[in-house]
Amino acid sequence: MGYVIQTNNLVKQFGDEAAVDAISMAIPEGEVYGFLGPNGAGKTTTIRMLLGLVKPTSGSIHIFNRNLKKERIAILKQVGSLVENPSYYPHLTAKENLEAIRKVYRAPKTRIGEVLEIVRLSDVADKKVKEFSLGMKQRLGIAIALLHEPKLLILDEPTNGLDPSGIIEIRNLIKRLPSEFGMTVLISSHLLSEIDQIATSVGIISDGKIIFQDSIDALREHAQENIILRVHDGIKASQALEGWGIKAESKDGLLYLHEHSDEYVAQVIRALVEEGIAVYRVEEQKRSLEDIFLQMTKRNAI
């Protein structure tokens, strides 16, 4: 499987400030890549560089294994995007808006009906856009981005400002695109909970730097649980376990075990009992993905 997007040490400086600081992204074909980071981390600047809207200070961008700097027009003919608010004519219907853009793209007329079906707007095709909900307007923006049948779709915070039903509509649409239409999707967000439900791979950016890049499953592995033992004397217990060749972290009178199989926990408790150390309680503590995300970004900011 090849990479649809590859950046190498991509930098964008505004004066003395590096908004994007030597990031190297690798987005496989057919993935929904969640580009995750706090507001102001550099997501939109990166996306603008990927779309040729902002010139990098240094570094390179390859899309479809072609250099964006040298083949910008040819590459962007295969890229659809929705950055910030979608552009549309509020006094025209959804179909009329799509017709105006279709002429620019020189797409076949049949494509209008196809994209309206993809974004589930066929039943309101003749309704004026000024009467649309925010979620419907976002879906129309995605329909416009899909008119020319792109291989890559780039969406910058597409669920911003939407109510829960609107978020679900956009989420379900994005999840369908790779399997049903063979697209690769890059979606940016500052909400890990949103990316967790959509993405198959993820890149986390903080202060202009990529601090994590892997599959969403690899990120979830960071959220594995700890086993916590409440004991009579945490320090003595930790020392006793060390004598048994068992590693445990003692903090505030608690023992933290980083291995959590039933057999391992049973071995620890047996060792403590044999050493005469009372075990009051055994608890399971699972770190959420949000905890991991906050920890990663906080560590990078220090």
Buried (B, 14 or more C-beta within 10 A) or exposed (E): EEBBBBBBEBBBBEEEEBBBBBBBBBBBBBBBBBBBBBEEBBBBBBBBBBBBEBEBBEBBBBBBEBEBEEEBEEBBEBBBBBBEEBEBEEEBBBBBBBBEBBEEEEBEEEBBEBBBEBBBBBEBBEBBBEEBBEBBBBBBBBBBBBBBBBBBBBBBBBBBEBEEEBBBBBBEBBBEBBEEBEBBBBBBBBBBEBBBBBBBBBBBBBBBBBBBBEBBEEBEEBBEEBBBBBBEEBEBBBEBBEEBEBEBEBEEEBBBBEBBEEEBBEBBBEBBEEBEBEBEEBEEEEEEBEEBBEEBBEEBEE
